[in-house]
Structures are given as structure tokens and as C-alpha cells.
């Protein structure tokens, strides 16, 4: 299965890693590993999570308050957002059609 990540989602990921790294050295790397684990779960089981809008699904990280919003079709996973779950829940909706 191929993986694509929107530039905006990659930017969100990088910002969150930097934020956590400032909170405690090494925490940013822990966050990055957690997101990587969530993405691997998505790749392994793309239909396992609930649909939040249209065909967009959300897989939550286990340790951090983040959700990975993605779309799955024909052997491809598109990451739409790496979203903090306690902030503006609908901000990403203009990224999908």
C-alpha cells in the first residue's frame, strides 16, 4: 500500500514534534514514533476507524491527544491532517473535496 501525506499534514506533524521537543528533550521523538505507529496501524487496517466526514477516517494516537485523518482507496492511504483533538475540529475540511 502506498502512503501519501499532504504538505499541510506534514507541516502539522513537524510543528507538533518541535512543540513536544521544547517541552522535554526526547518527547518530540516519542511523539513522532507514536504517529508512525498510528500510520502503520492505518496501513495495516485502513477500514478499522470510524468515518468522520465523507470518506475521511480518524485514527487516534494512544498516548498523545492527536488524530490522524486519512482517506483510503485502491491501495493508497492519503494523510489529510495530523490534528490536535482539542483544537478547532473542522479546520481541515477544506483540504478534501
C-alpha distance (Angstrom), angle and dihedral (degrees) to the residues before:
residue distance angle dihedral
X1 . . .
X2 3.79 . .
X3 3.79 123.0 .
X4 3.80 125.5 -146.1
X5 3.79 124.6 -179.1
X6 3.79 122.8 -162.9
X7 3.80 113.2 -124.1
X8 3.80 89.8 -119.9
X9 3.81 91.2 55.2
X10 3.80 91.2 48.0
X11 3.80 89.0 51.1
X12 3.81 90.4 51.5
X13 3.78 90.5 50.2
X14 3.79 92.9 50.7
X15 3.81 92.4 47.5
X16 3.80 91.6 50.8
X17 3.81 92.1 48.3
X18 3.81 90.1 51.4
X19 3.81 91.6 47.2
X20 3.80 93.6 51.3
X21 3.79 91.8 44.4
X22 3.82 89.1 56.1
X23 3.80 89.8 51.4
X24 3.81 92.4 55.3
X25 3.79 130.3 -12.4
X26 3.79 108.4 -104.1
X27 3.80 95.0 20.4
X28 3.80 91.3 98.7
X29 3.80 89.8 56.7
X30 3.81 90.1 48.3
X31 3.80 89.6 52.4
X32 3.81 91.2 48.6
X33 3.83 90.5 52.0
X34 3.81 90.7 48.9
X35 3.81 91.2 52.0
X36 3.80 89.5 46.8
X37 3.80 89.8 52.5
X38 3.82 90.7 50.2
X39 3.79 91.2 49.8
X40 3.80 90.6 50.4
X41 3.82 89.1 51.8
X42 3.81 88.3 52.0
X43 3.81 91.6 50.6
X44 3.80 91.8 47.4
X45 3.83 94.8 45.8
X46 3.83 109.2 15.4
X47 3.80 95.7 169.4
X48 3.80 96.4 47.8
X49 3.82 98.4 94.8
X50 3.76 131.6 70.7
X51 3.77 122.2 -95.0
X52 3.81 111.9 -114.0
X53 3.81 99.0 -177.4
X54 3.77 132.1 -3.0
X55 3.80 103.7 -39.2
X56 3.81 95.9 -23.3
X57 3.80 115.4 117.6
X58 3.80 130.9 -169.7
X59 3.78 126.9 -139.3
X60 3.78 112.9 -171.6
X61 3.76 123.4 -144.4
X62 3.78 113.6 -120.0
X63 3.79 101.2 -134.0
X64 3.80 106.3 25.9
X65 3.84 127.6 52.6
X66 3.80 94.2 -109.8
X67 3.76 135.7 116.2
X68 3.78 127.6 -157.4
X69 3.80 109.2 -139.2
X70 3.77 113.3 -156.9
X71 3.77 147.1 160.1
X72 3.80 122.7 -139.1
X73 3.79 126.8 -159.0
X74 3.79 138.8 146.7
X75 3.79 98.7 -12.9
X76 3.79 94.9 -40.9
X77 3.80 132.5 106.3
X78 3.80 117.5 -161.4
X79 3.82 115.6 -163.7
X80 3.80 106.3 -146.7
X81 3.82 100.4 177.4
X82 3.78 144.4 -2.9
X83 3.78 94.8 -145.8
X84 3.78 131.7 -168.2
X85 3.79 102.7 -133.5
X86 3.81 96.3 -141.0
X87 3.81 98.1 53.6
X88 3.80 131.7 75.7
X89 3.80 99.2 -38.1
X90 3.81 96.9 -159.8
X91 3.81 101.7 47.5
X92 3.82 93.8 105.1
X93 3.80 98.1 54.3
X94 3.81 94.7 95.3
X95 3.84 88.6 62.0
X96 3.81 92.4 71.8
X97 3.76 131.8 55.6
